[in-house]
Amino acid sequence: MITGELKSKVDRVWDAFWSGGISNPLEVMEQITYLLFIRRLDELQTIKDRMTNRGIPDTSPFFTSEQQDLRWKNFKDVEPAQMYQTVAEKVFPYLRALGGEDSTYSHHMKDARFTIPTPNLLSKVVLLLEGIPMRDKDAKGDLYEYMLGKIASAGQNGQFRTPRHIIQLMVEMMEPNPRDEICDPACGTAGFLVNASEYMQRVHRDDLFEAENQRHFNNSMFHGFDFDSTMLRIGSMNMLMHGVESPDIRYRDSLSQSAGEETDRYSLILANPPFAGSLDYETTSSDLLRVIKTKKTELLFLTLFLKLLKPGGRAAVIVPDGVLFGSTKAHKELRRMLVEEQKLDAVVKLPSGVFKPYAGVSTAILFFTKTDSGGTDEVWFYDVQADGFSLDDKRNPLLAEDRLGTGVTGLTAEEHAKNNLPDVLARWKRRTTDERDRARTEQSFCVPKSDIAAQGYDLFLNRYKEIVHKEVLTRPPLEILDDLERLNKEIEAGTAKLKEGLA
């Protein structure tokens, strides 16, 4: 986690952007991203320079001898007016022309625009970034996560942000491995891919020392699509800040473009796709409409995920509750496909306040495996009632920081009532053993496929959950009425005595 001192620096610069006339938090993030990128290029060039000094020639330098004034280390210490002129008139044109370099970042930087309004503001931002130990990937990642969090707290622009602890839960349950190809077809700021990369670096650290695994990790493990160029730039830099050198983050309108070249390609999909709208048939990929004819984006995305996954591939995706019990032909058919033709592993119901203050919609996480030959035996359900934070618009933490998230052990019953996530993860791992013996009155339980089919493939947890009603013994009505009559007589007698005393 970044320190309070660093947070206050970022906060001051953020405030300076707003007072300087840049009120869009995405634009603030974008400008900082550009500067982080130019600093990263300078770090890479420094490594190349050291190799040159050892006799290894640099055949493709980022900066030629005539471009030395564009390097971070050379413009960061000049006076603000000169720095501003260099960055505006030389550095950004250089970034836009960097498309010849075959990397994700240079591709997304071709449309870079410099919008920082004053030399003093630029100088403040550069000074802030210079004071951060960027060689430490954890520090870079924490800085970027903190800034992304500021976007989320800034208003409607934060709606694309999935809470980090929910992402972490999904990644921990899926357990990515060094051979996976991981995809998020609606990646936004790449939160799912970043968390998957952190899991890999933590759990499979030794495996990543192997050259082939390291190459796969940096170049072909992570794939993200979006049709917002700003999101692509921010998502790409987010991955870079977390130690992934060249992820496949690219422009793609996932529901409109044909998925032909991507079919049966990925082994793991992690996603929270947009599900607040519908598309016209004319603008929707015919590949998807051939499978299921619908205008609902949430159903189209699920259909897309099944096409993108290779046989044996797994998915963990957030869906609105309507997907679980919707009564249209498309809703029912998609659920039937998941249960009968694929392997539906689990339905984890989330509390309705998870996405507040931006949305109060009720959601669930679907876990399934693509088999194209069925395989659903029993479906595991978990009713998450608390995720560690208040379920109102403030979303304040309910426990100390070290008792939040999934990686906590030894929670008391009182703490579990405020944070169910560690229990979700622990019981998920036992879903094929003792979890099958739990009664449907419990917080988690399993339901046989035959029961689900009998309910028309309804996947809403409350359809199967059993509630034990406590028997409450009440007195006979006539006895209660007799007591009321007696009390009324006592009140009348008391009132009459009080009147006598006042006469």
Secondary structure, 3 states (H helix, E strand, C coil): CCCHHHHHHHHHHHHHHHHCCCCCHHHHHHHHHHHHHHHHHHHHHHHHHHHHHCCCCCCCCCCCHHHHHHCHHHHCCCCHHHHHHHHHHHHHHHHHCHHHCCCHHHHHHHHCCCCCCCHHHHHHHHHHHHCCCCCCHHHHHHHHHHHHHHHHCCCHHHHHCCCHHHHHHHHHHHCCCCCCCEEECCCCCCHHHHHHHHHHHHHCCCHHHCHHHHHHHHHCCEEEEECCHHHHHHHHHHHHHCCCCCCEEEECCCCCCCCHHHCCCEEEEEECCCCCCECCHHHCCHHHHHHCCCCEHHHHHHHHHHHHEEEEEEEEEEEECHHHHCCCHHHHHHHHHHHHHCEEEEEEECCCCCCCCCCCCCEEEEEEECCCCCCCCEEEEEECCCECECCCCCCCECCCHHHCCCCCCCCCHHHHCCECHHHHHHHHCCCCCHHHHCCCCCCEEEEEHHHHHHCCCCCCHHHCCCCCCCCCCCCCHHHHHHHHHHHHHHHHHHHHHHHHHHC
